[in-house]
Each structure stands twice: as structure tokens, then as C-alpha cells.
Amino acid sequence: MAQVTWDAQCSATGTGKASSANLDHVANVRVLVGVVSLGTVAPRSVTVGGVSMNCIASVPNAYYTCYLYGLYVSAAGIDTVTVTYKASTRHAWVCASFVNGDSGSSFYEGMLTDIGSGTSPLTSSLSVVAGTTGRLIIGVTAFGTQDYSATTITIAPGNGETERSEADLAGTISFCAISVHLEEYDSDGAHDVKSIGTDDTLGLRWMGHAFALKPSAAPTSTNFFLVF
């Protein structure tokens, strides 16, 4: 089995009904999008090149919710990734594509979701168990301030992971700040996926998902025997 590896990324933030960015990717990729919304209203749609993505998981924490979407895209190209809402919503999202991943509906393993809160800097932690050789562990974690503040949250990997995409929407005197990032870790062993959120306020909340992208199955050889 080939190792699942990162290909490309894009990200965006918004305060209206939609936001978009272009993803320049190769052929046969698994595209993931992580969205954090202020409130509990889910995106109306998340699309790649006009094709709807499937919502894999969601987790709320007080004032915000973190959503995870996935789609397998066969053709290479520069596709527009668009997140839409029914009404104006403060949101931020990250997107990344990966090669050598399973193209089927069971493309991930070990899915975890959790939430937490505390003072800045705040570390999130999600423990992914050991699994398939060639997989790639993914963490999608969002942070938000506990109070209205004109601040910006920054996120960093907390346990040797590599960050692939981050989107930060600054707060105001009337709205909380929100941020989300996507990170990866190459291991078929167990790993604690950690992220560190930092801002200049006293309190933060986090919510996130951790799982592993499974590699595509190796071709099965077939032997033919002729009997005379």
C-alpha cells in the first residue's frame, strides 16, 4: 500500500452567506474541509467544483460548532471550494487534498471528537489508536474565545504534527473570535493529536476531530492456470 500524503490546501473566512477559495490539486485525491461556525446552524452546502461534499462529523461547544466534510475527486484541476449558509454567519474553514487515499465510503478509521475549555494558551488532545500501515493521521481542531474581544486566535501543532491549513477570523467587541486548522501526522501507531490555541484573552474553548485516512488497497493479483 502506498503512503497517504498531502497534496494541496486552501482556506477562507467569512461573515456573510458564502465564502470560497481555489484548490489546485492533482488527480485522485481525497478532499477534506473543516468548518467552524459561530452558532449551531450548519452550512447550507459545502462544495468542491460544484459537487456537494458529505458531512462526516460535527461537534458543538457552547457558541460554536466544528464540522468535517469529505469528498473523493478523480480529475485534476483548480476547483473552487465554497461554503454557504442560509443566513449571514461568521465562519472560518480549511481545506486540504491528499493522494493515495481510499476512494470508498469507508476511507477513514479511528474517528474521535471532543471538546474542552481553559485559559490561553489552551491545548486540545485527541488520542488516535494504532491502525493501518500507510495511513495518515488527521486533526481538524477549532478554537473560539469565551467572550467578545477584538483579538485573533492562532493555532499551532502540539505534538509533532505538521500544520497544512489554518483560517483565523478576528473577533470584535460584538463577536467572538474563531479559528480552525488542519494538521497531519504520519504514523500507523497510536498518537495523541494535539493543537495549541493562543490569543490575548483569558478564556478559550476548543472542539475538534481526529482520525486517520486509510491508504488505497493494493491491487490484487490473479493467477490463471491452464490444465491440459
Secondary structure, 3 states (H helix, E strand, C coil): CCCCEEEEEEEEEECCCEEEEEEEECCCEEEEEEEEEECCCCCCEEEECCEECEEEEEEEECCEEEEEEEEEECCCEEEEEEEECCCCCCEEEEEEEEECECCCCCCEEEEEEEEEEEECCEEEEEEECCCCCCCEEEEEEEEEECCCCCCCCEEEECCCCEEEEEEEECCCCCCCCEEEEEEEECCCCCEEEEEEEECCCCEEEEEEEEEEECECCCCCCCCCCCCC
